[in-house]
Amino acid sequence: KAPENRATAVGAYDPERSKTYELGAKFELMDGDLSLRTAIYRTIKEWERNTDVASASSNPILSKERHTDGIEFEVAGRINENWDVFGGLALMDPEVDAVTPGKDDMYIGQKPPNSTDYTFNLWTTYKLPLGWKIGAGLEGKGDRAVYSYANESPTNVFNPNTAPSYIRYDAMIAYVQKNYAIQLNVKNLLDTTYYESVYINGGFAVPGTGRTAQVTLDYKFF
């Protein structure tokens, strides 16, 4: 059973709670060669905790209440016996509904820190002769506002830092045989500079993964 409240460095608050309402559907078309999925949802979070590296425990309560309304789309299809395609798109509308007592009301109605309006991904693979397989794809995310609910603006103007939107490209090549498979994955093929998130307090960012190569070997003993 959750306690009635929890003491923190900034006071005693109720425990963090969240609830999600979701309605979705899935469709199998073209004798299973095309699969579609969609869902709409609302997620509500109360007394949001977030331990930020820059602020440690000095400002762990980010909002009294926030919600996100969203819709998701996913597709998986087989263009022919060798060519597969997968994709997804998520559209979101996150919003602060109430702030912690003592914080500035100008944050109500704004996008919560490090939240985005959309994400997307697309991936395709193609089987070549003699057991070879290639693939390529991309993923992206919209920009994210970053601030601290800290009454920092003497002019009461909402002017947050921003982690910009980005698109990252990945690729792979594999050699697949009956008993084993060797695969090379290259993430961030173009070595794009992007940022996963920004610290709530302070001018620091978490950079995305640079160009990275990974080789895996799978072997079947039976």
N, C-alpha and C positions, 0 to 999 in steps of 0.2 A: 504494500500500500504506500502510495506517495505521501510524503510529509505535507503538512498544511502550508509550510513556507520553508524557505531555505536562506540562511544567512550568507551574504556575500560581502565583498569589500565595499560595496556601495549601498548596502541595506539588506532587508529581508523581503524576499519576493516569493510568489507562488512557484511551484515547480513548472518546468517547461512542458507544454502539452501541444499536441498537434492532431488534427483529424483531416481526413480526405474523403471527398465524395466523388465518385467516378462512374461514368457510363460509357461503355465501349461496344464495339462490334468487330467481327472478323469475317472476311469473305474469302472463299476458295473458288477460283474461277479457272476456266480453260483446262479442265481435268487436272487441277492441282499445279499447273505451270505458273499461275499467278495468285499470289496471296496478298490481301489487303487488310490492314488493321487500322482502326481509328478509335480515339477515346477523347472525351471531354471530362474535365475534372475541376474541382476547387479544393485547394489545400489551405487550411487555416493553422497558424502557429501562434501560440501565446507564450509570453515571457521568454523570448528567444535568447538562448545562451550561445555565445560565440567567443571562444578564447583566442584573442588575436596576439600574434607573436610580439607586435610592437607595444601592445598595452598590457600584456600579461593579464593579471586579474583586476586591474584598476577600472575596467569598464566592460564587464562581461555581459551585461544586459543590453541587447541591441534594440529591442522594441517590445512593447507590451502586447501588441497584436499586429499580425500581418497576414495577408492572404495572397494566393496566386490562382488566377483563373487561367486555364490552358486548354489547348487542343493538340493532339498528336496524330501524325499520319505515318504509317510504315508500309513499305511495299517490298515484296520479294518475288522475283520472277525469273523464268527460264526462257530466254529468247530462242535458243535452240539447244540441242543436246550437249553442246560444249560451252555455251555462254550464259552465265548467271549474273543477275543484277540485284542489289539490295539498296534500300534508301530509307531515310526517315527525316521528318520535319516536325519540330515542336514549336508552337507559338504560345507565348506566355504573357500575362499581364499582372506582374507582381506589384503590390501596393502596401504601404504602411497604413494601418488603420488607427493605431493608438501608440503613443510613446510612453516611456517610463516616466513617472512623476518627476518633475524637475527639469526635463528635457524640453527643447524648443518645439512648439506645436507646428512650426513651419515644415517639419519633416512628414507630417501627416499628409497622405495622398501622393508621396514621392515613391520612387522605386527603391526597395531595400538595397543596402550595400551588397556589391558583388553579385547581384541578380541580373539576368539578361532577359531580353524580349523574345529571343529565338535561338535555336540550335538546329543544325542540320548535318546530315552525313549521306554519302553516296559511295558505293563500293561495287566493283564488277570484277569477275574472274573469267578466264577463258582457258579451256583445255586445248593444248597443242599435241601433235603426234609424239609418240615414243615416251609418253608419261610426263611431259612438261606441262606446266600450268603457270600462267601469269595473272597478275591482278593489280588494280590501281584504284585509288579512291581519294576522297577528300572529306574533311569535316570542318565545321565552322561554328562560330558563336558571335552573337551581337555584343555591343559595347556594354560595360557595366559601370554604374556610378559607385563611388566609394566615399564614405564620410562616416562620422562617428556619433551622431546625435548628441553633440557635446556643447551646444550653445556657443559655438565658436564664431558665429558671424554677427558682428556688432550692427551690421546694416540689415540683418534679417533677410538676406538674399541667399537663395539656394544655388550654390555654385560649386558642385562637388568635383573632385578629381575623377578621371575616367580611364578605365582600362579599355583600349579600343577593340573593335571587332576584328576578327581574323578568319582566314581560311588556311588550313594546313593540308598538304598533299602527301599521301603515303603510296607505297608500291610493294609488290612481292613477286618472287619467282620461286617455283617449287619443282622438284623432280620426284615423281610418285611412282613407286613400283609395288608389287604385290605384298612384300614383307617389310618395306621401309619407305620412308619419305624424308627428303631433305628440303628445307624451306628457308629462304632468305627474305626477311622483312626489312624495309627501310622506312622509318618514320620521319616525317618532315623532310621529304625528298629535296625540296628547294631550300632547306635551311632557313625557313622564314622566322623572323623574330616576332614573337607574340607573348602575351602575358595571360597566365591562367587566372590570377586574382591579384588584388592589391590589399595591403594591410589596412585594417580599419583606421588605425591611428598611426601616423607617420608616413614618410615618403618612400615606402618600400614596396616592391612588387615581386610576385612569384613568377619567374619566367617559364615559358613553355619549353618542352623538350626540343633541343636542337636536333640536327640530322643524326639519326641513330640507326645502326644496322644490328640485326639480331638473326642468328642462324640457329635453327632447331632441327633435331634429328628424331624421328619417330621410328621405332622398330617393333614389329610384331613377332612374338616368339611362337605363336600358334597360327 
